């Protein structure tokens, strides 16, 4: 079992369409998303998905020029969660 996956909207759409939420739960200890991703997905999510907020909104704003806002929020959460010193 892998520890954590930080998901974006595309990931959620794919596992929803393929009906793989149960398999994802078996593969990962935790699945993290942001409120922005919840808003983009617009469907009910399993209760075991953890909703977190990005920690650096300035970086998120810059990234949003390059990638969409949901992906930017996920990347900002990732950097804070796993790459900080």
C-alpha positions as a Markdown table, in Angstrom:
| # | Residue | x | y | z |
|---|---|---|---|---|
| 1 | Unk | 0.0 | 0.0 | 0.0 |
| 2 | Unk | 1.3 | 3.4 | -0.9 |
| 3 | Unk | 1.2 | 6.2 | 1.7 |
| 4 | Unk | -0.4 | 9.3 | 0.1 |
| 5 | Unk | -1.6 | 10.5 | -3.2 |
| 6 | Unk | -2.4 | 14.2 | -3.9 |
| 7 | Unk | -5.1 | 14.1 | -6.5 |
| 8 | Unk | -6.3 | 16.7 | -9.0 |
| 9 | Unk | -9.7 | 16.9 | -10.7 |
| 10 | Unk | -8.7 | 14.8 | -13.7 |
| 11 | Unk | -7.7 | 12.0 | -11.4 |
| 12 | Unk | -11.1 | 12.1 | -9.7 |
| 13 | Unk | -13.0 | 12.3 | -12.9 |
| 14 | Unk | -11.1 | 9.2 | -14.3 |
| 15 | Unk | -11.6 | 7.1 | -11.2 |
| 16 | Unk | -15.3 | 8.1 | -11.0 |
| 17 | Unk | -16.0 | 7.2 | -14.6 |
| 18 | Unk | -14.1 | 3.9 | -14.2 |
| 19 | Unk | -15.8 | 3.3 | -10.8 |
| 20 | Unk | -12.4 | 2.7 | -9.1 |
| 21 | Unk | -12.9 | 4.6 | -5.8 |
| 22 | Unk | -12.8 | 1.4 | -3.8 |
| 23 | Unk | -9.6 | 0.3 | -5.5 |
| 24 | Unk | -7.9 | 3.6 | -4.9 |
| 25 | Unk | -8.8 | 3.4 | -1.3 |
| 26 | Unk | -7.1 | 0.0 | -1.2 |
| 27 | Unk | -4.0 | 1.3 | -2.9 |
| 28 | Unk | -3.4 | 4.5 | -0.9 |
| 29 | Unk | -3.4 | 5.1 | 2.8 |
| 30 | Unk | -4.7 | 8.7 | 2.2 |
| 31 | Unk | -6.0 | 10.7 | -0.8 |
| 32 | Unk | -5.6 | 14.5 | -0.4 |
| 33 | Unk | -7.4 | 17.1 | -2.5 |
| 34 | Unk | -8.1 | 20.8 | -2.1 |
| 35 | Unk | -11.3 | 22.7 | -1.8 |
| 36 | Unk | -10.7 | 24.1 | -5.3 |
| 37 | Unk | -10.6 | 20.5 | -6.6 |
| 38 | Unk | -13.8 | 19.7 | -4.8 |
| 39 | Unk | -15.5 | 22.7 | -6.5 |
| 40 | Unk | -14.2 | 21.6 | -9.9 |
| 41 | Unk | -15.2 | 18.0 | -9.5 |
| 42 | Unk | -18.8 | 18.9 | -8.5 |
| 43 | Unk | -19.8 | 15.4 | -7.5 |
| 44 | Unk | -20.1 | 13.7 | -4.1 |
| 45 | Unk | -16.8 | 12.3 | -2.8 |
| 46 | Unk | -16.2 | 9.4 | -0.5 |
| 47 | Unk | -15.8 | 10.4 | 3.1 |
| 48 | Unk | -12.2 | 9.0 | 3.3 |
| 49 | Unk | -10.8 | 11.6 | 0.9 |
| 50 | Unk | -9.0 | 14.3 | 2.9 |
| 51 | Unk | -9.6 | 17.9 | 1.9 |
| 52 | Unk | -6.7 | 20.3 | 2.6 |
| 53 | Unk | -5.9 | 23.8 | 1.6 |
| 54 | Unk | -2.7 | 24.9 | -0.2 |
| 55 | Unk | -0.3 | 26.7 | 2.1 |
| 56 | Unk | 1.2 | 29.3 | -0.3 |
| 57 | Unk | -1.5 | 31.2 | -2.2 |
| 58 | Unk | 1.1 | 33.4 | -3.9 |
| 59 | Unk | 2.8 | 30.4 | -5.6 |
| 60 | Unk | -0.7 | 29.0 | -6.4 |
| 61 | Unk | -1.6 | 32.3 | -8.2 |
| 62 | Unk | 1.6 | 32.2 | -10.2 |
| 63 | Unk | 1.1 | 28.5 | -11.1 |
| 64 | Unk | -2.5 | 29.3 | -12.2 |
| 65 | Unk | -1.1 | 31.2 | -15.2 |
| 66 | Unk | 0.6 | 27.9 | -16.3 |
| 67 | Unk | -1.8 | 25.2 | -15.2 |
| 68 | Unk | -5.4 | 25.3 | -14.0 |
| 69 | Unk | -6.4 | 26.5 | -10.5 |
| 70 | Unk | -7.2 | 23.0 | -9.2 |
| 71 | Unk | -3.8 | 21.6 | -10.3 |
| 72 | Unk | -2.1 | 24.7 | -8.9 |
| 73 | Unk | -3.7 | 24.2 | -5.5 |
| 74 | Unk | -2.7 | 20.5 | -5.5 |
| 75 | Unk | 0.9 | 21.4 | -6.3 |
| 76 | Unk | 1.0 | 24.0 | -3.6 |
| 77 | Unk | -0.3 | 21.5 | -1.1 |
| 78 | Unk | 2.3 | 19.0 | -2.2 |
| 79 | Unk | 5.2 | 21.4 | -1.8 |
| 80 | Unk | 4.2 | 22.3 | 1.8 |
| 81 | Unk | 3.4 | 18.8 | 2.8 |
| 82 | Unk | 6.4 | 17.0 | 1.4 |
| 83 | Unk | 9.1 | 19.3 | 0.2 |
| 84 | Unk | 9.5 | 21.9 | 3.0 |
| 85 | Unk | 12.6 | 21.8 | 5.1 |
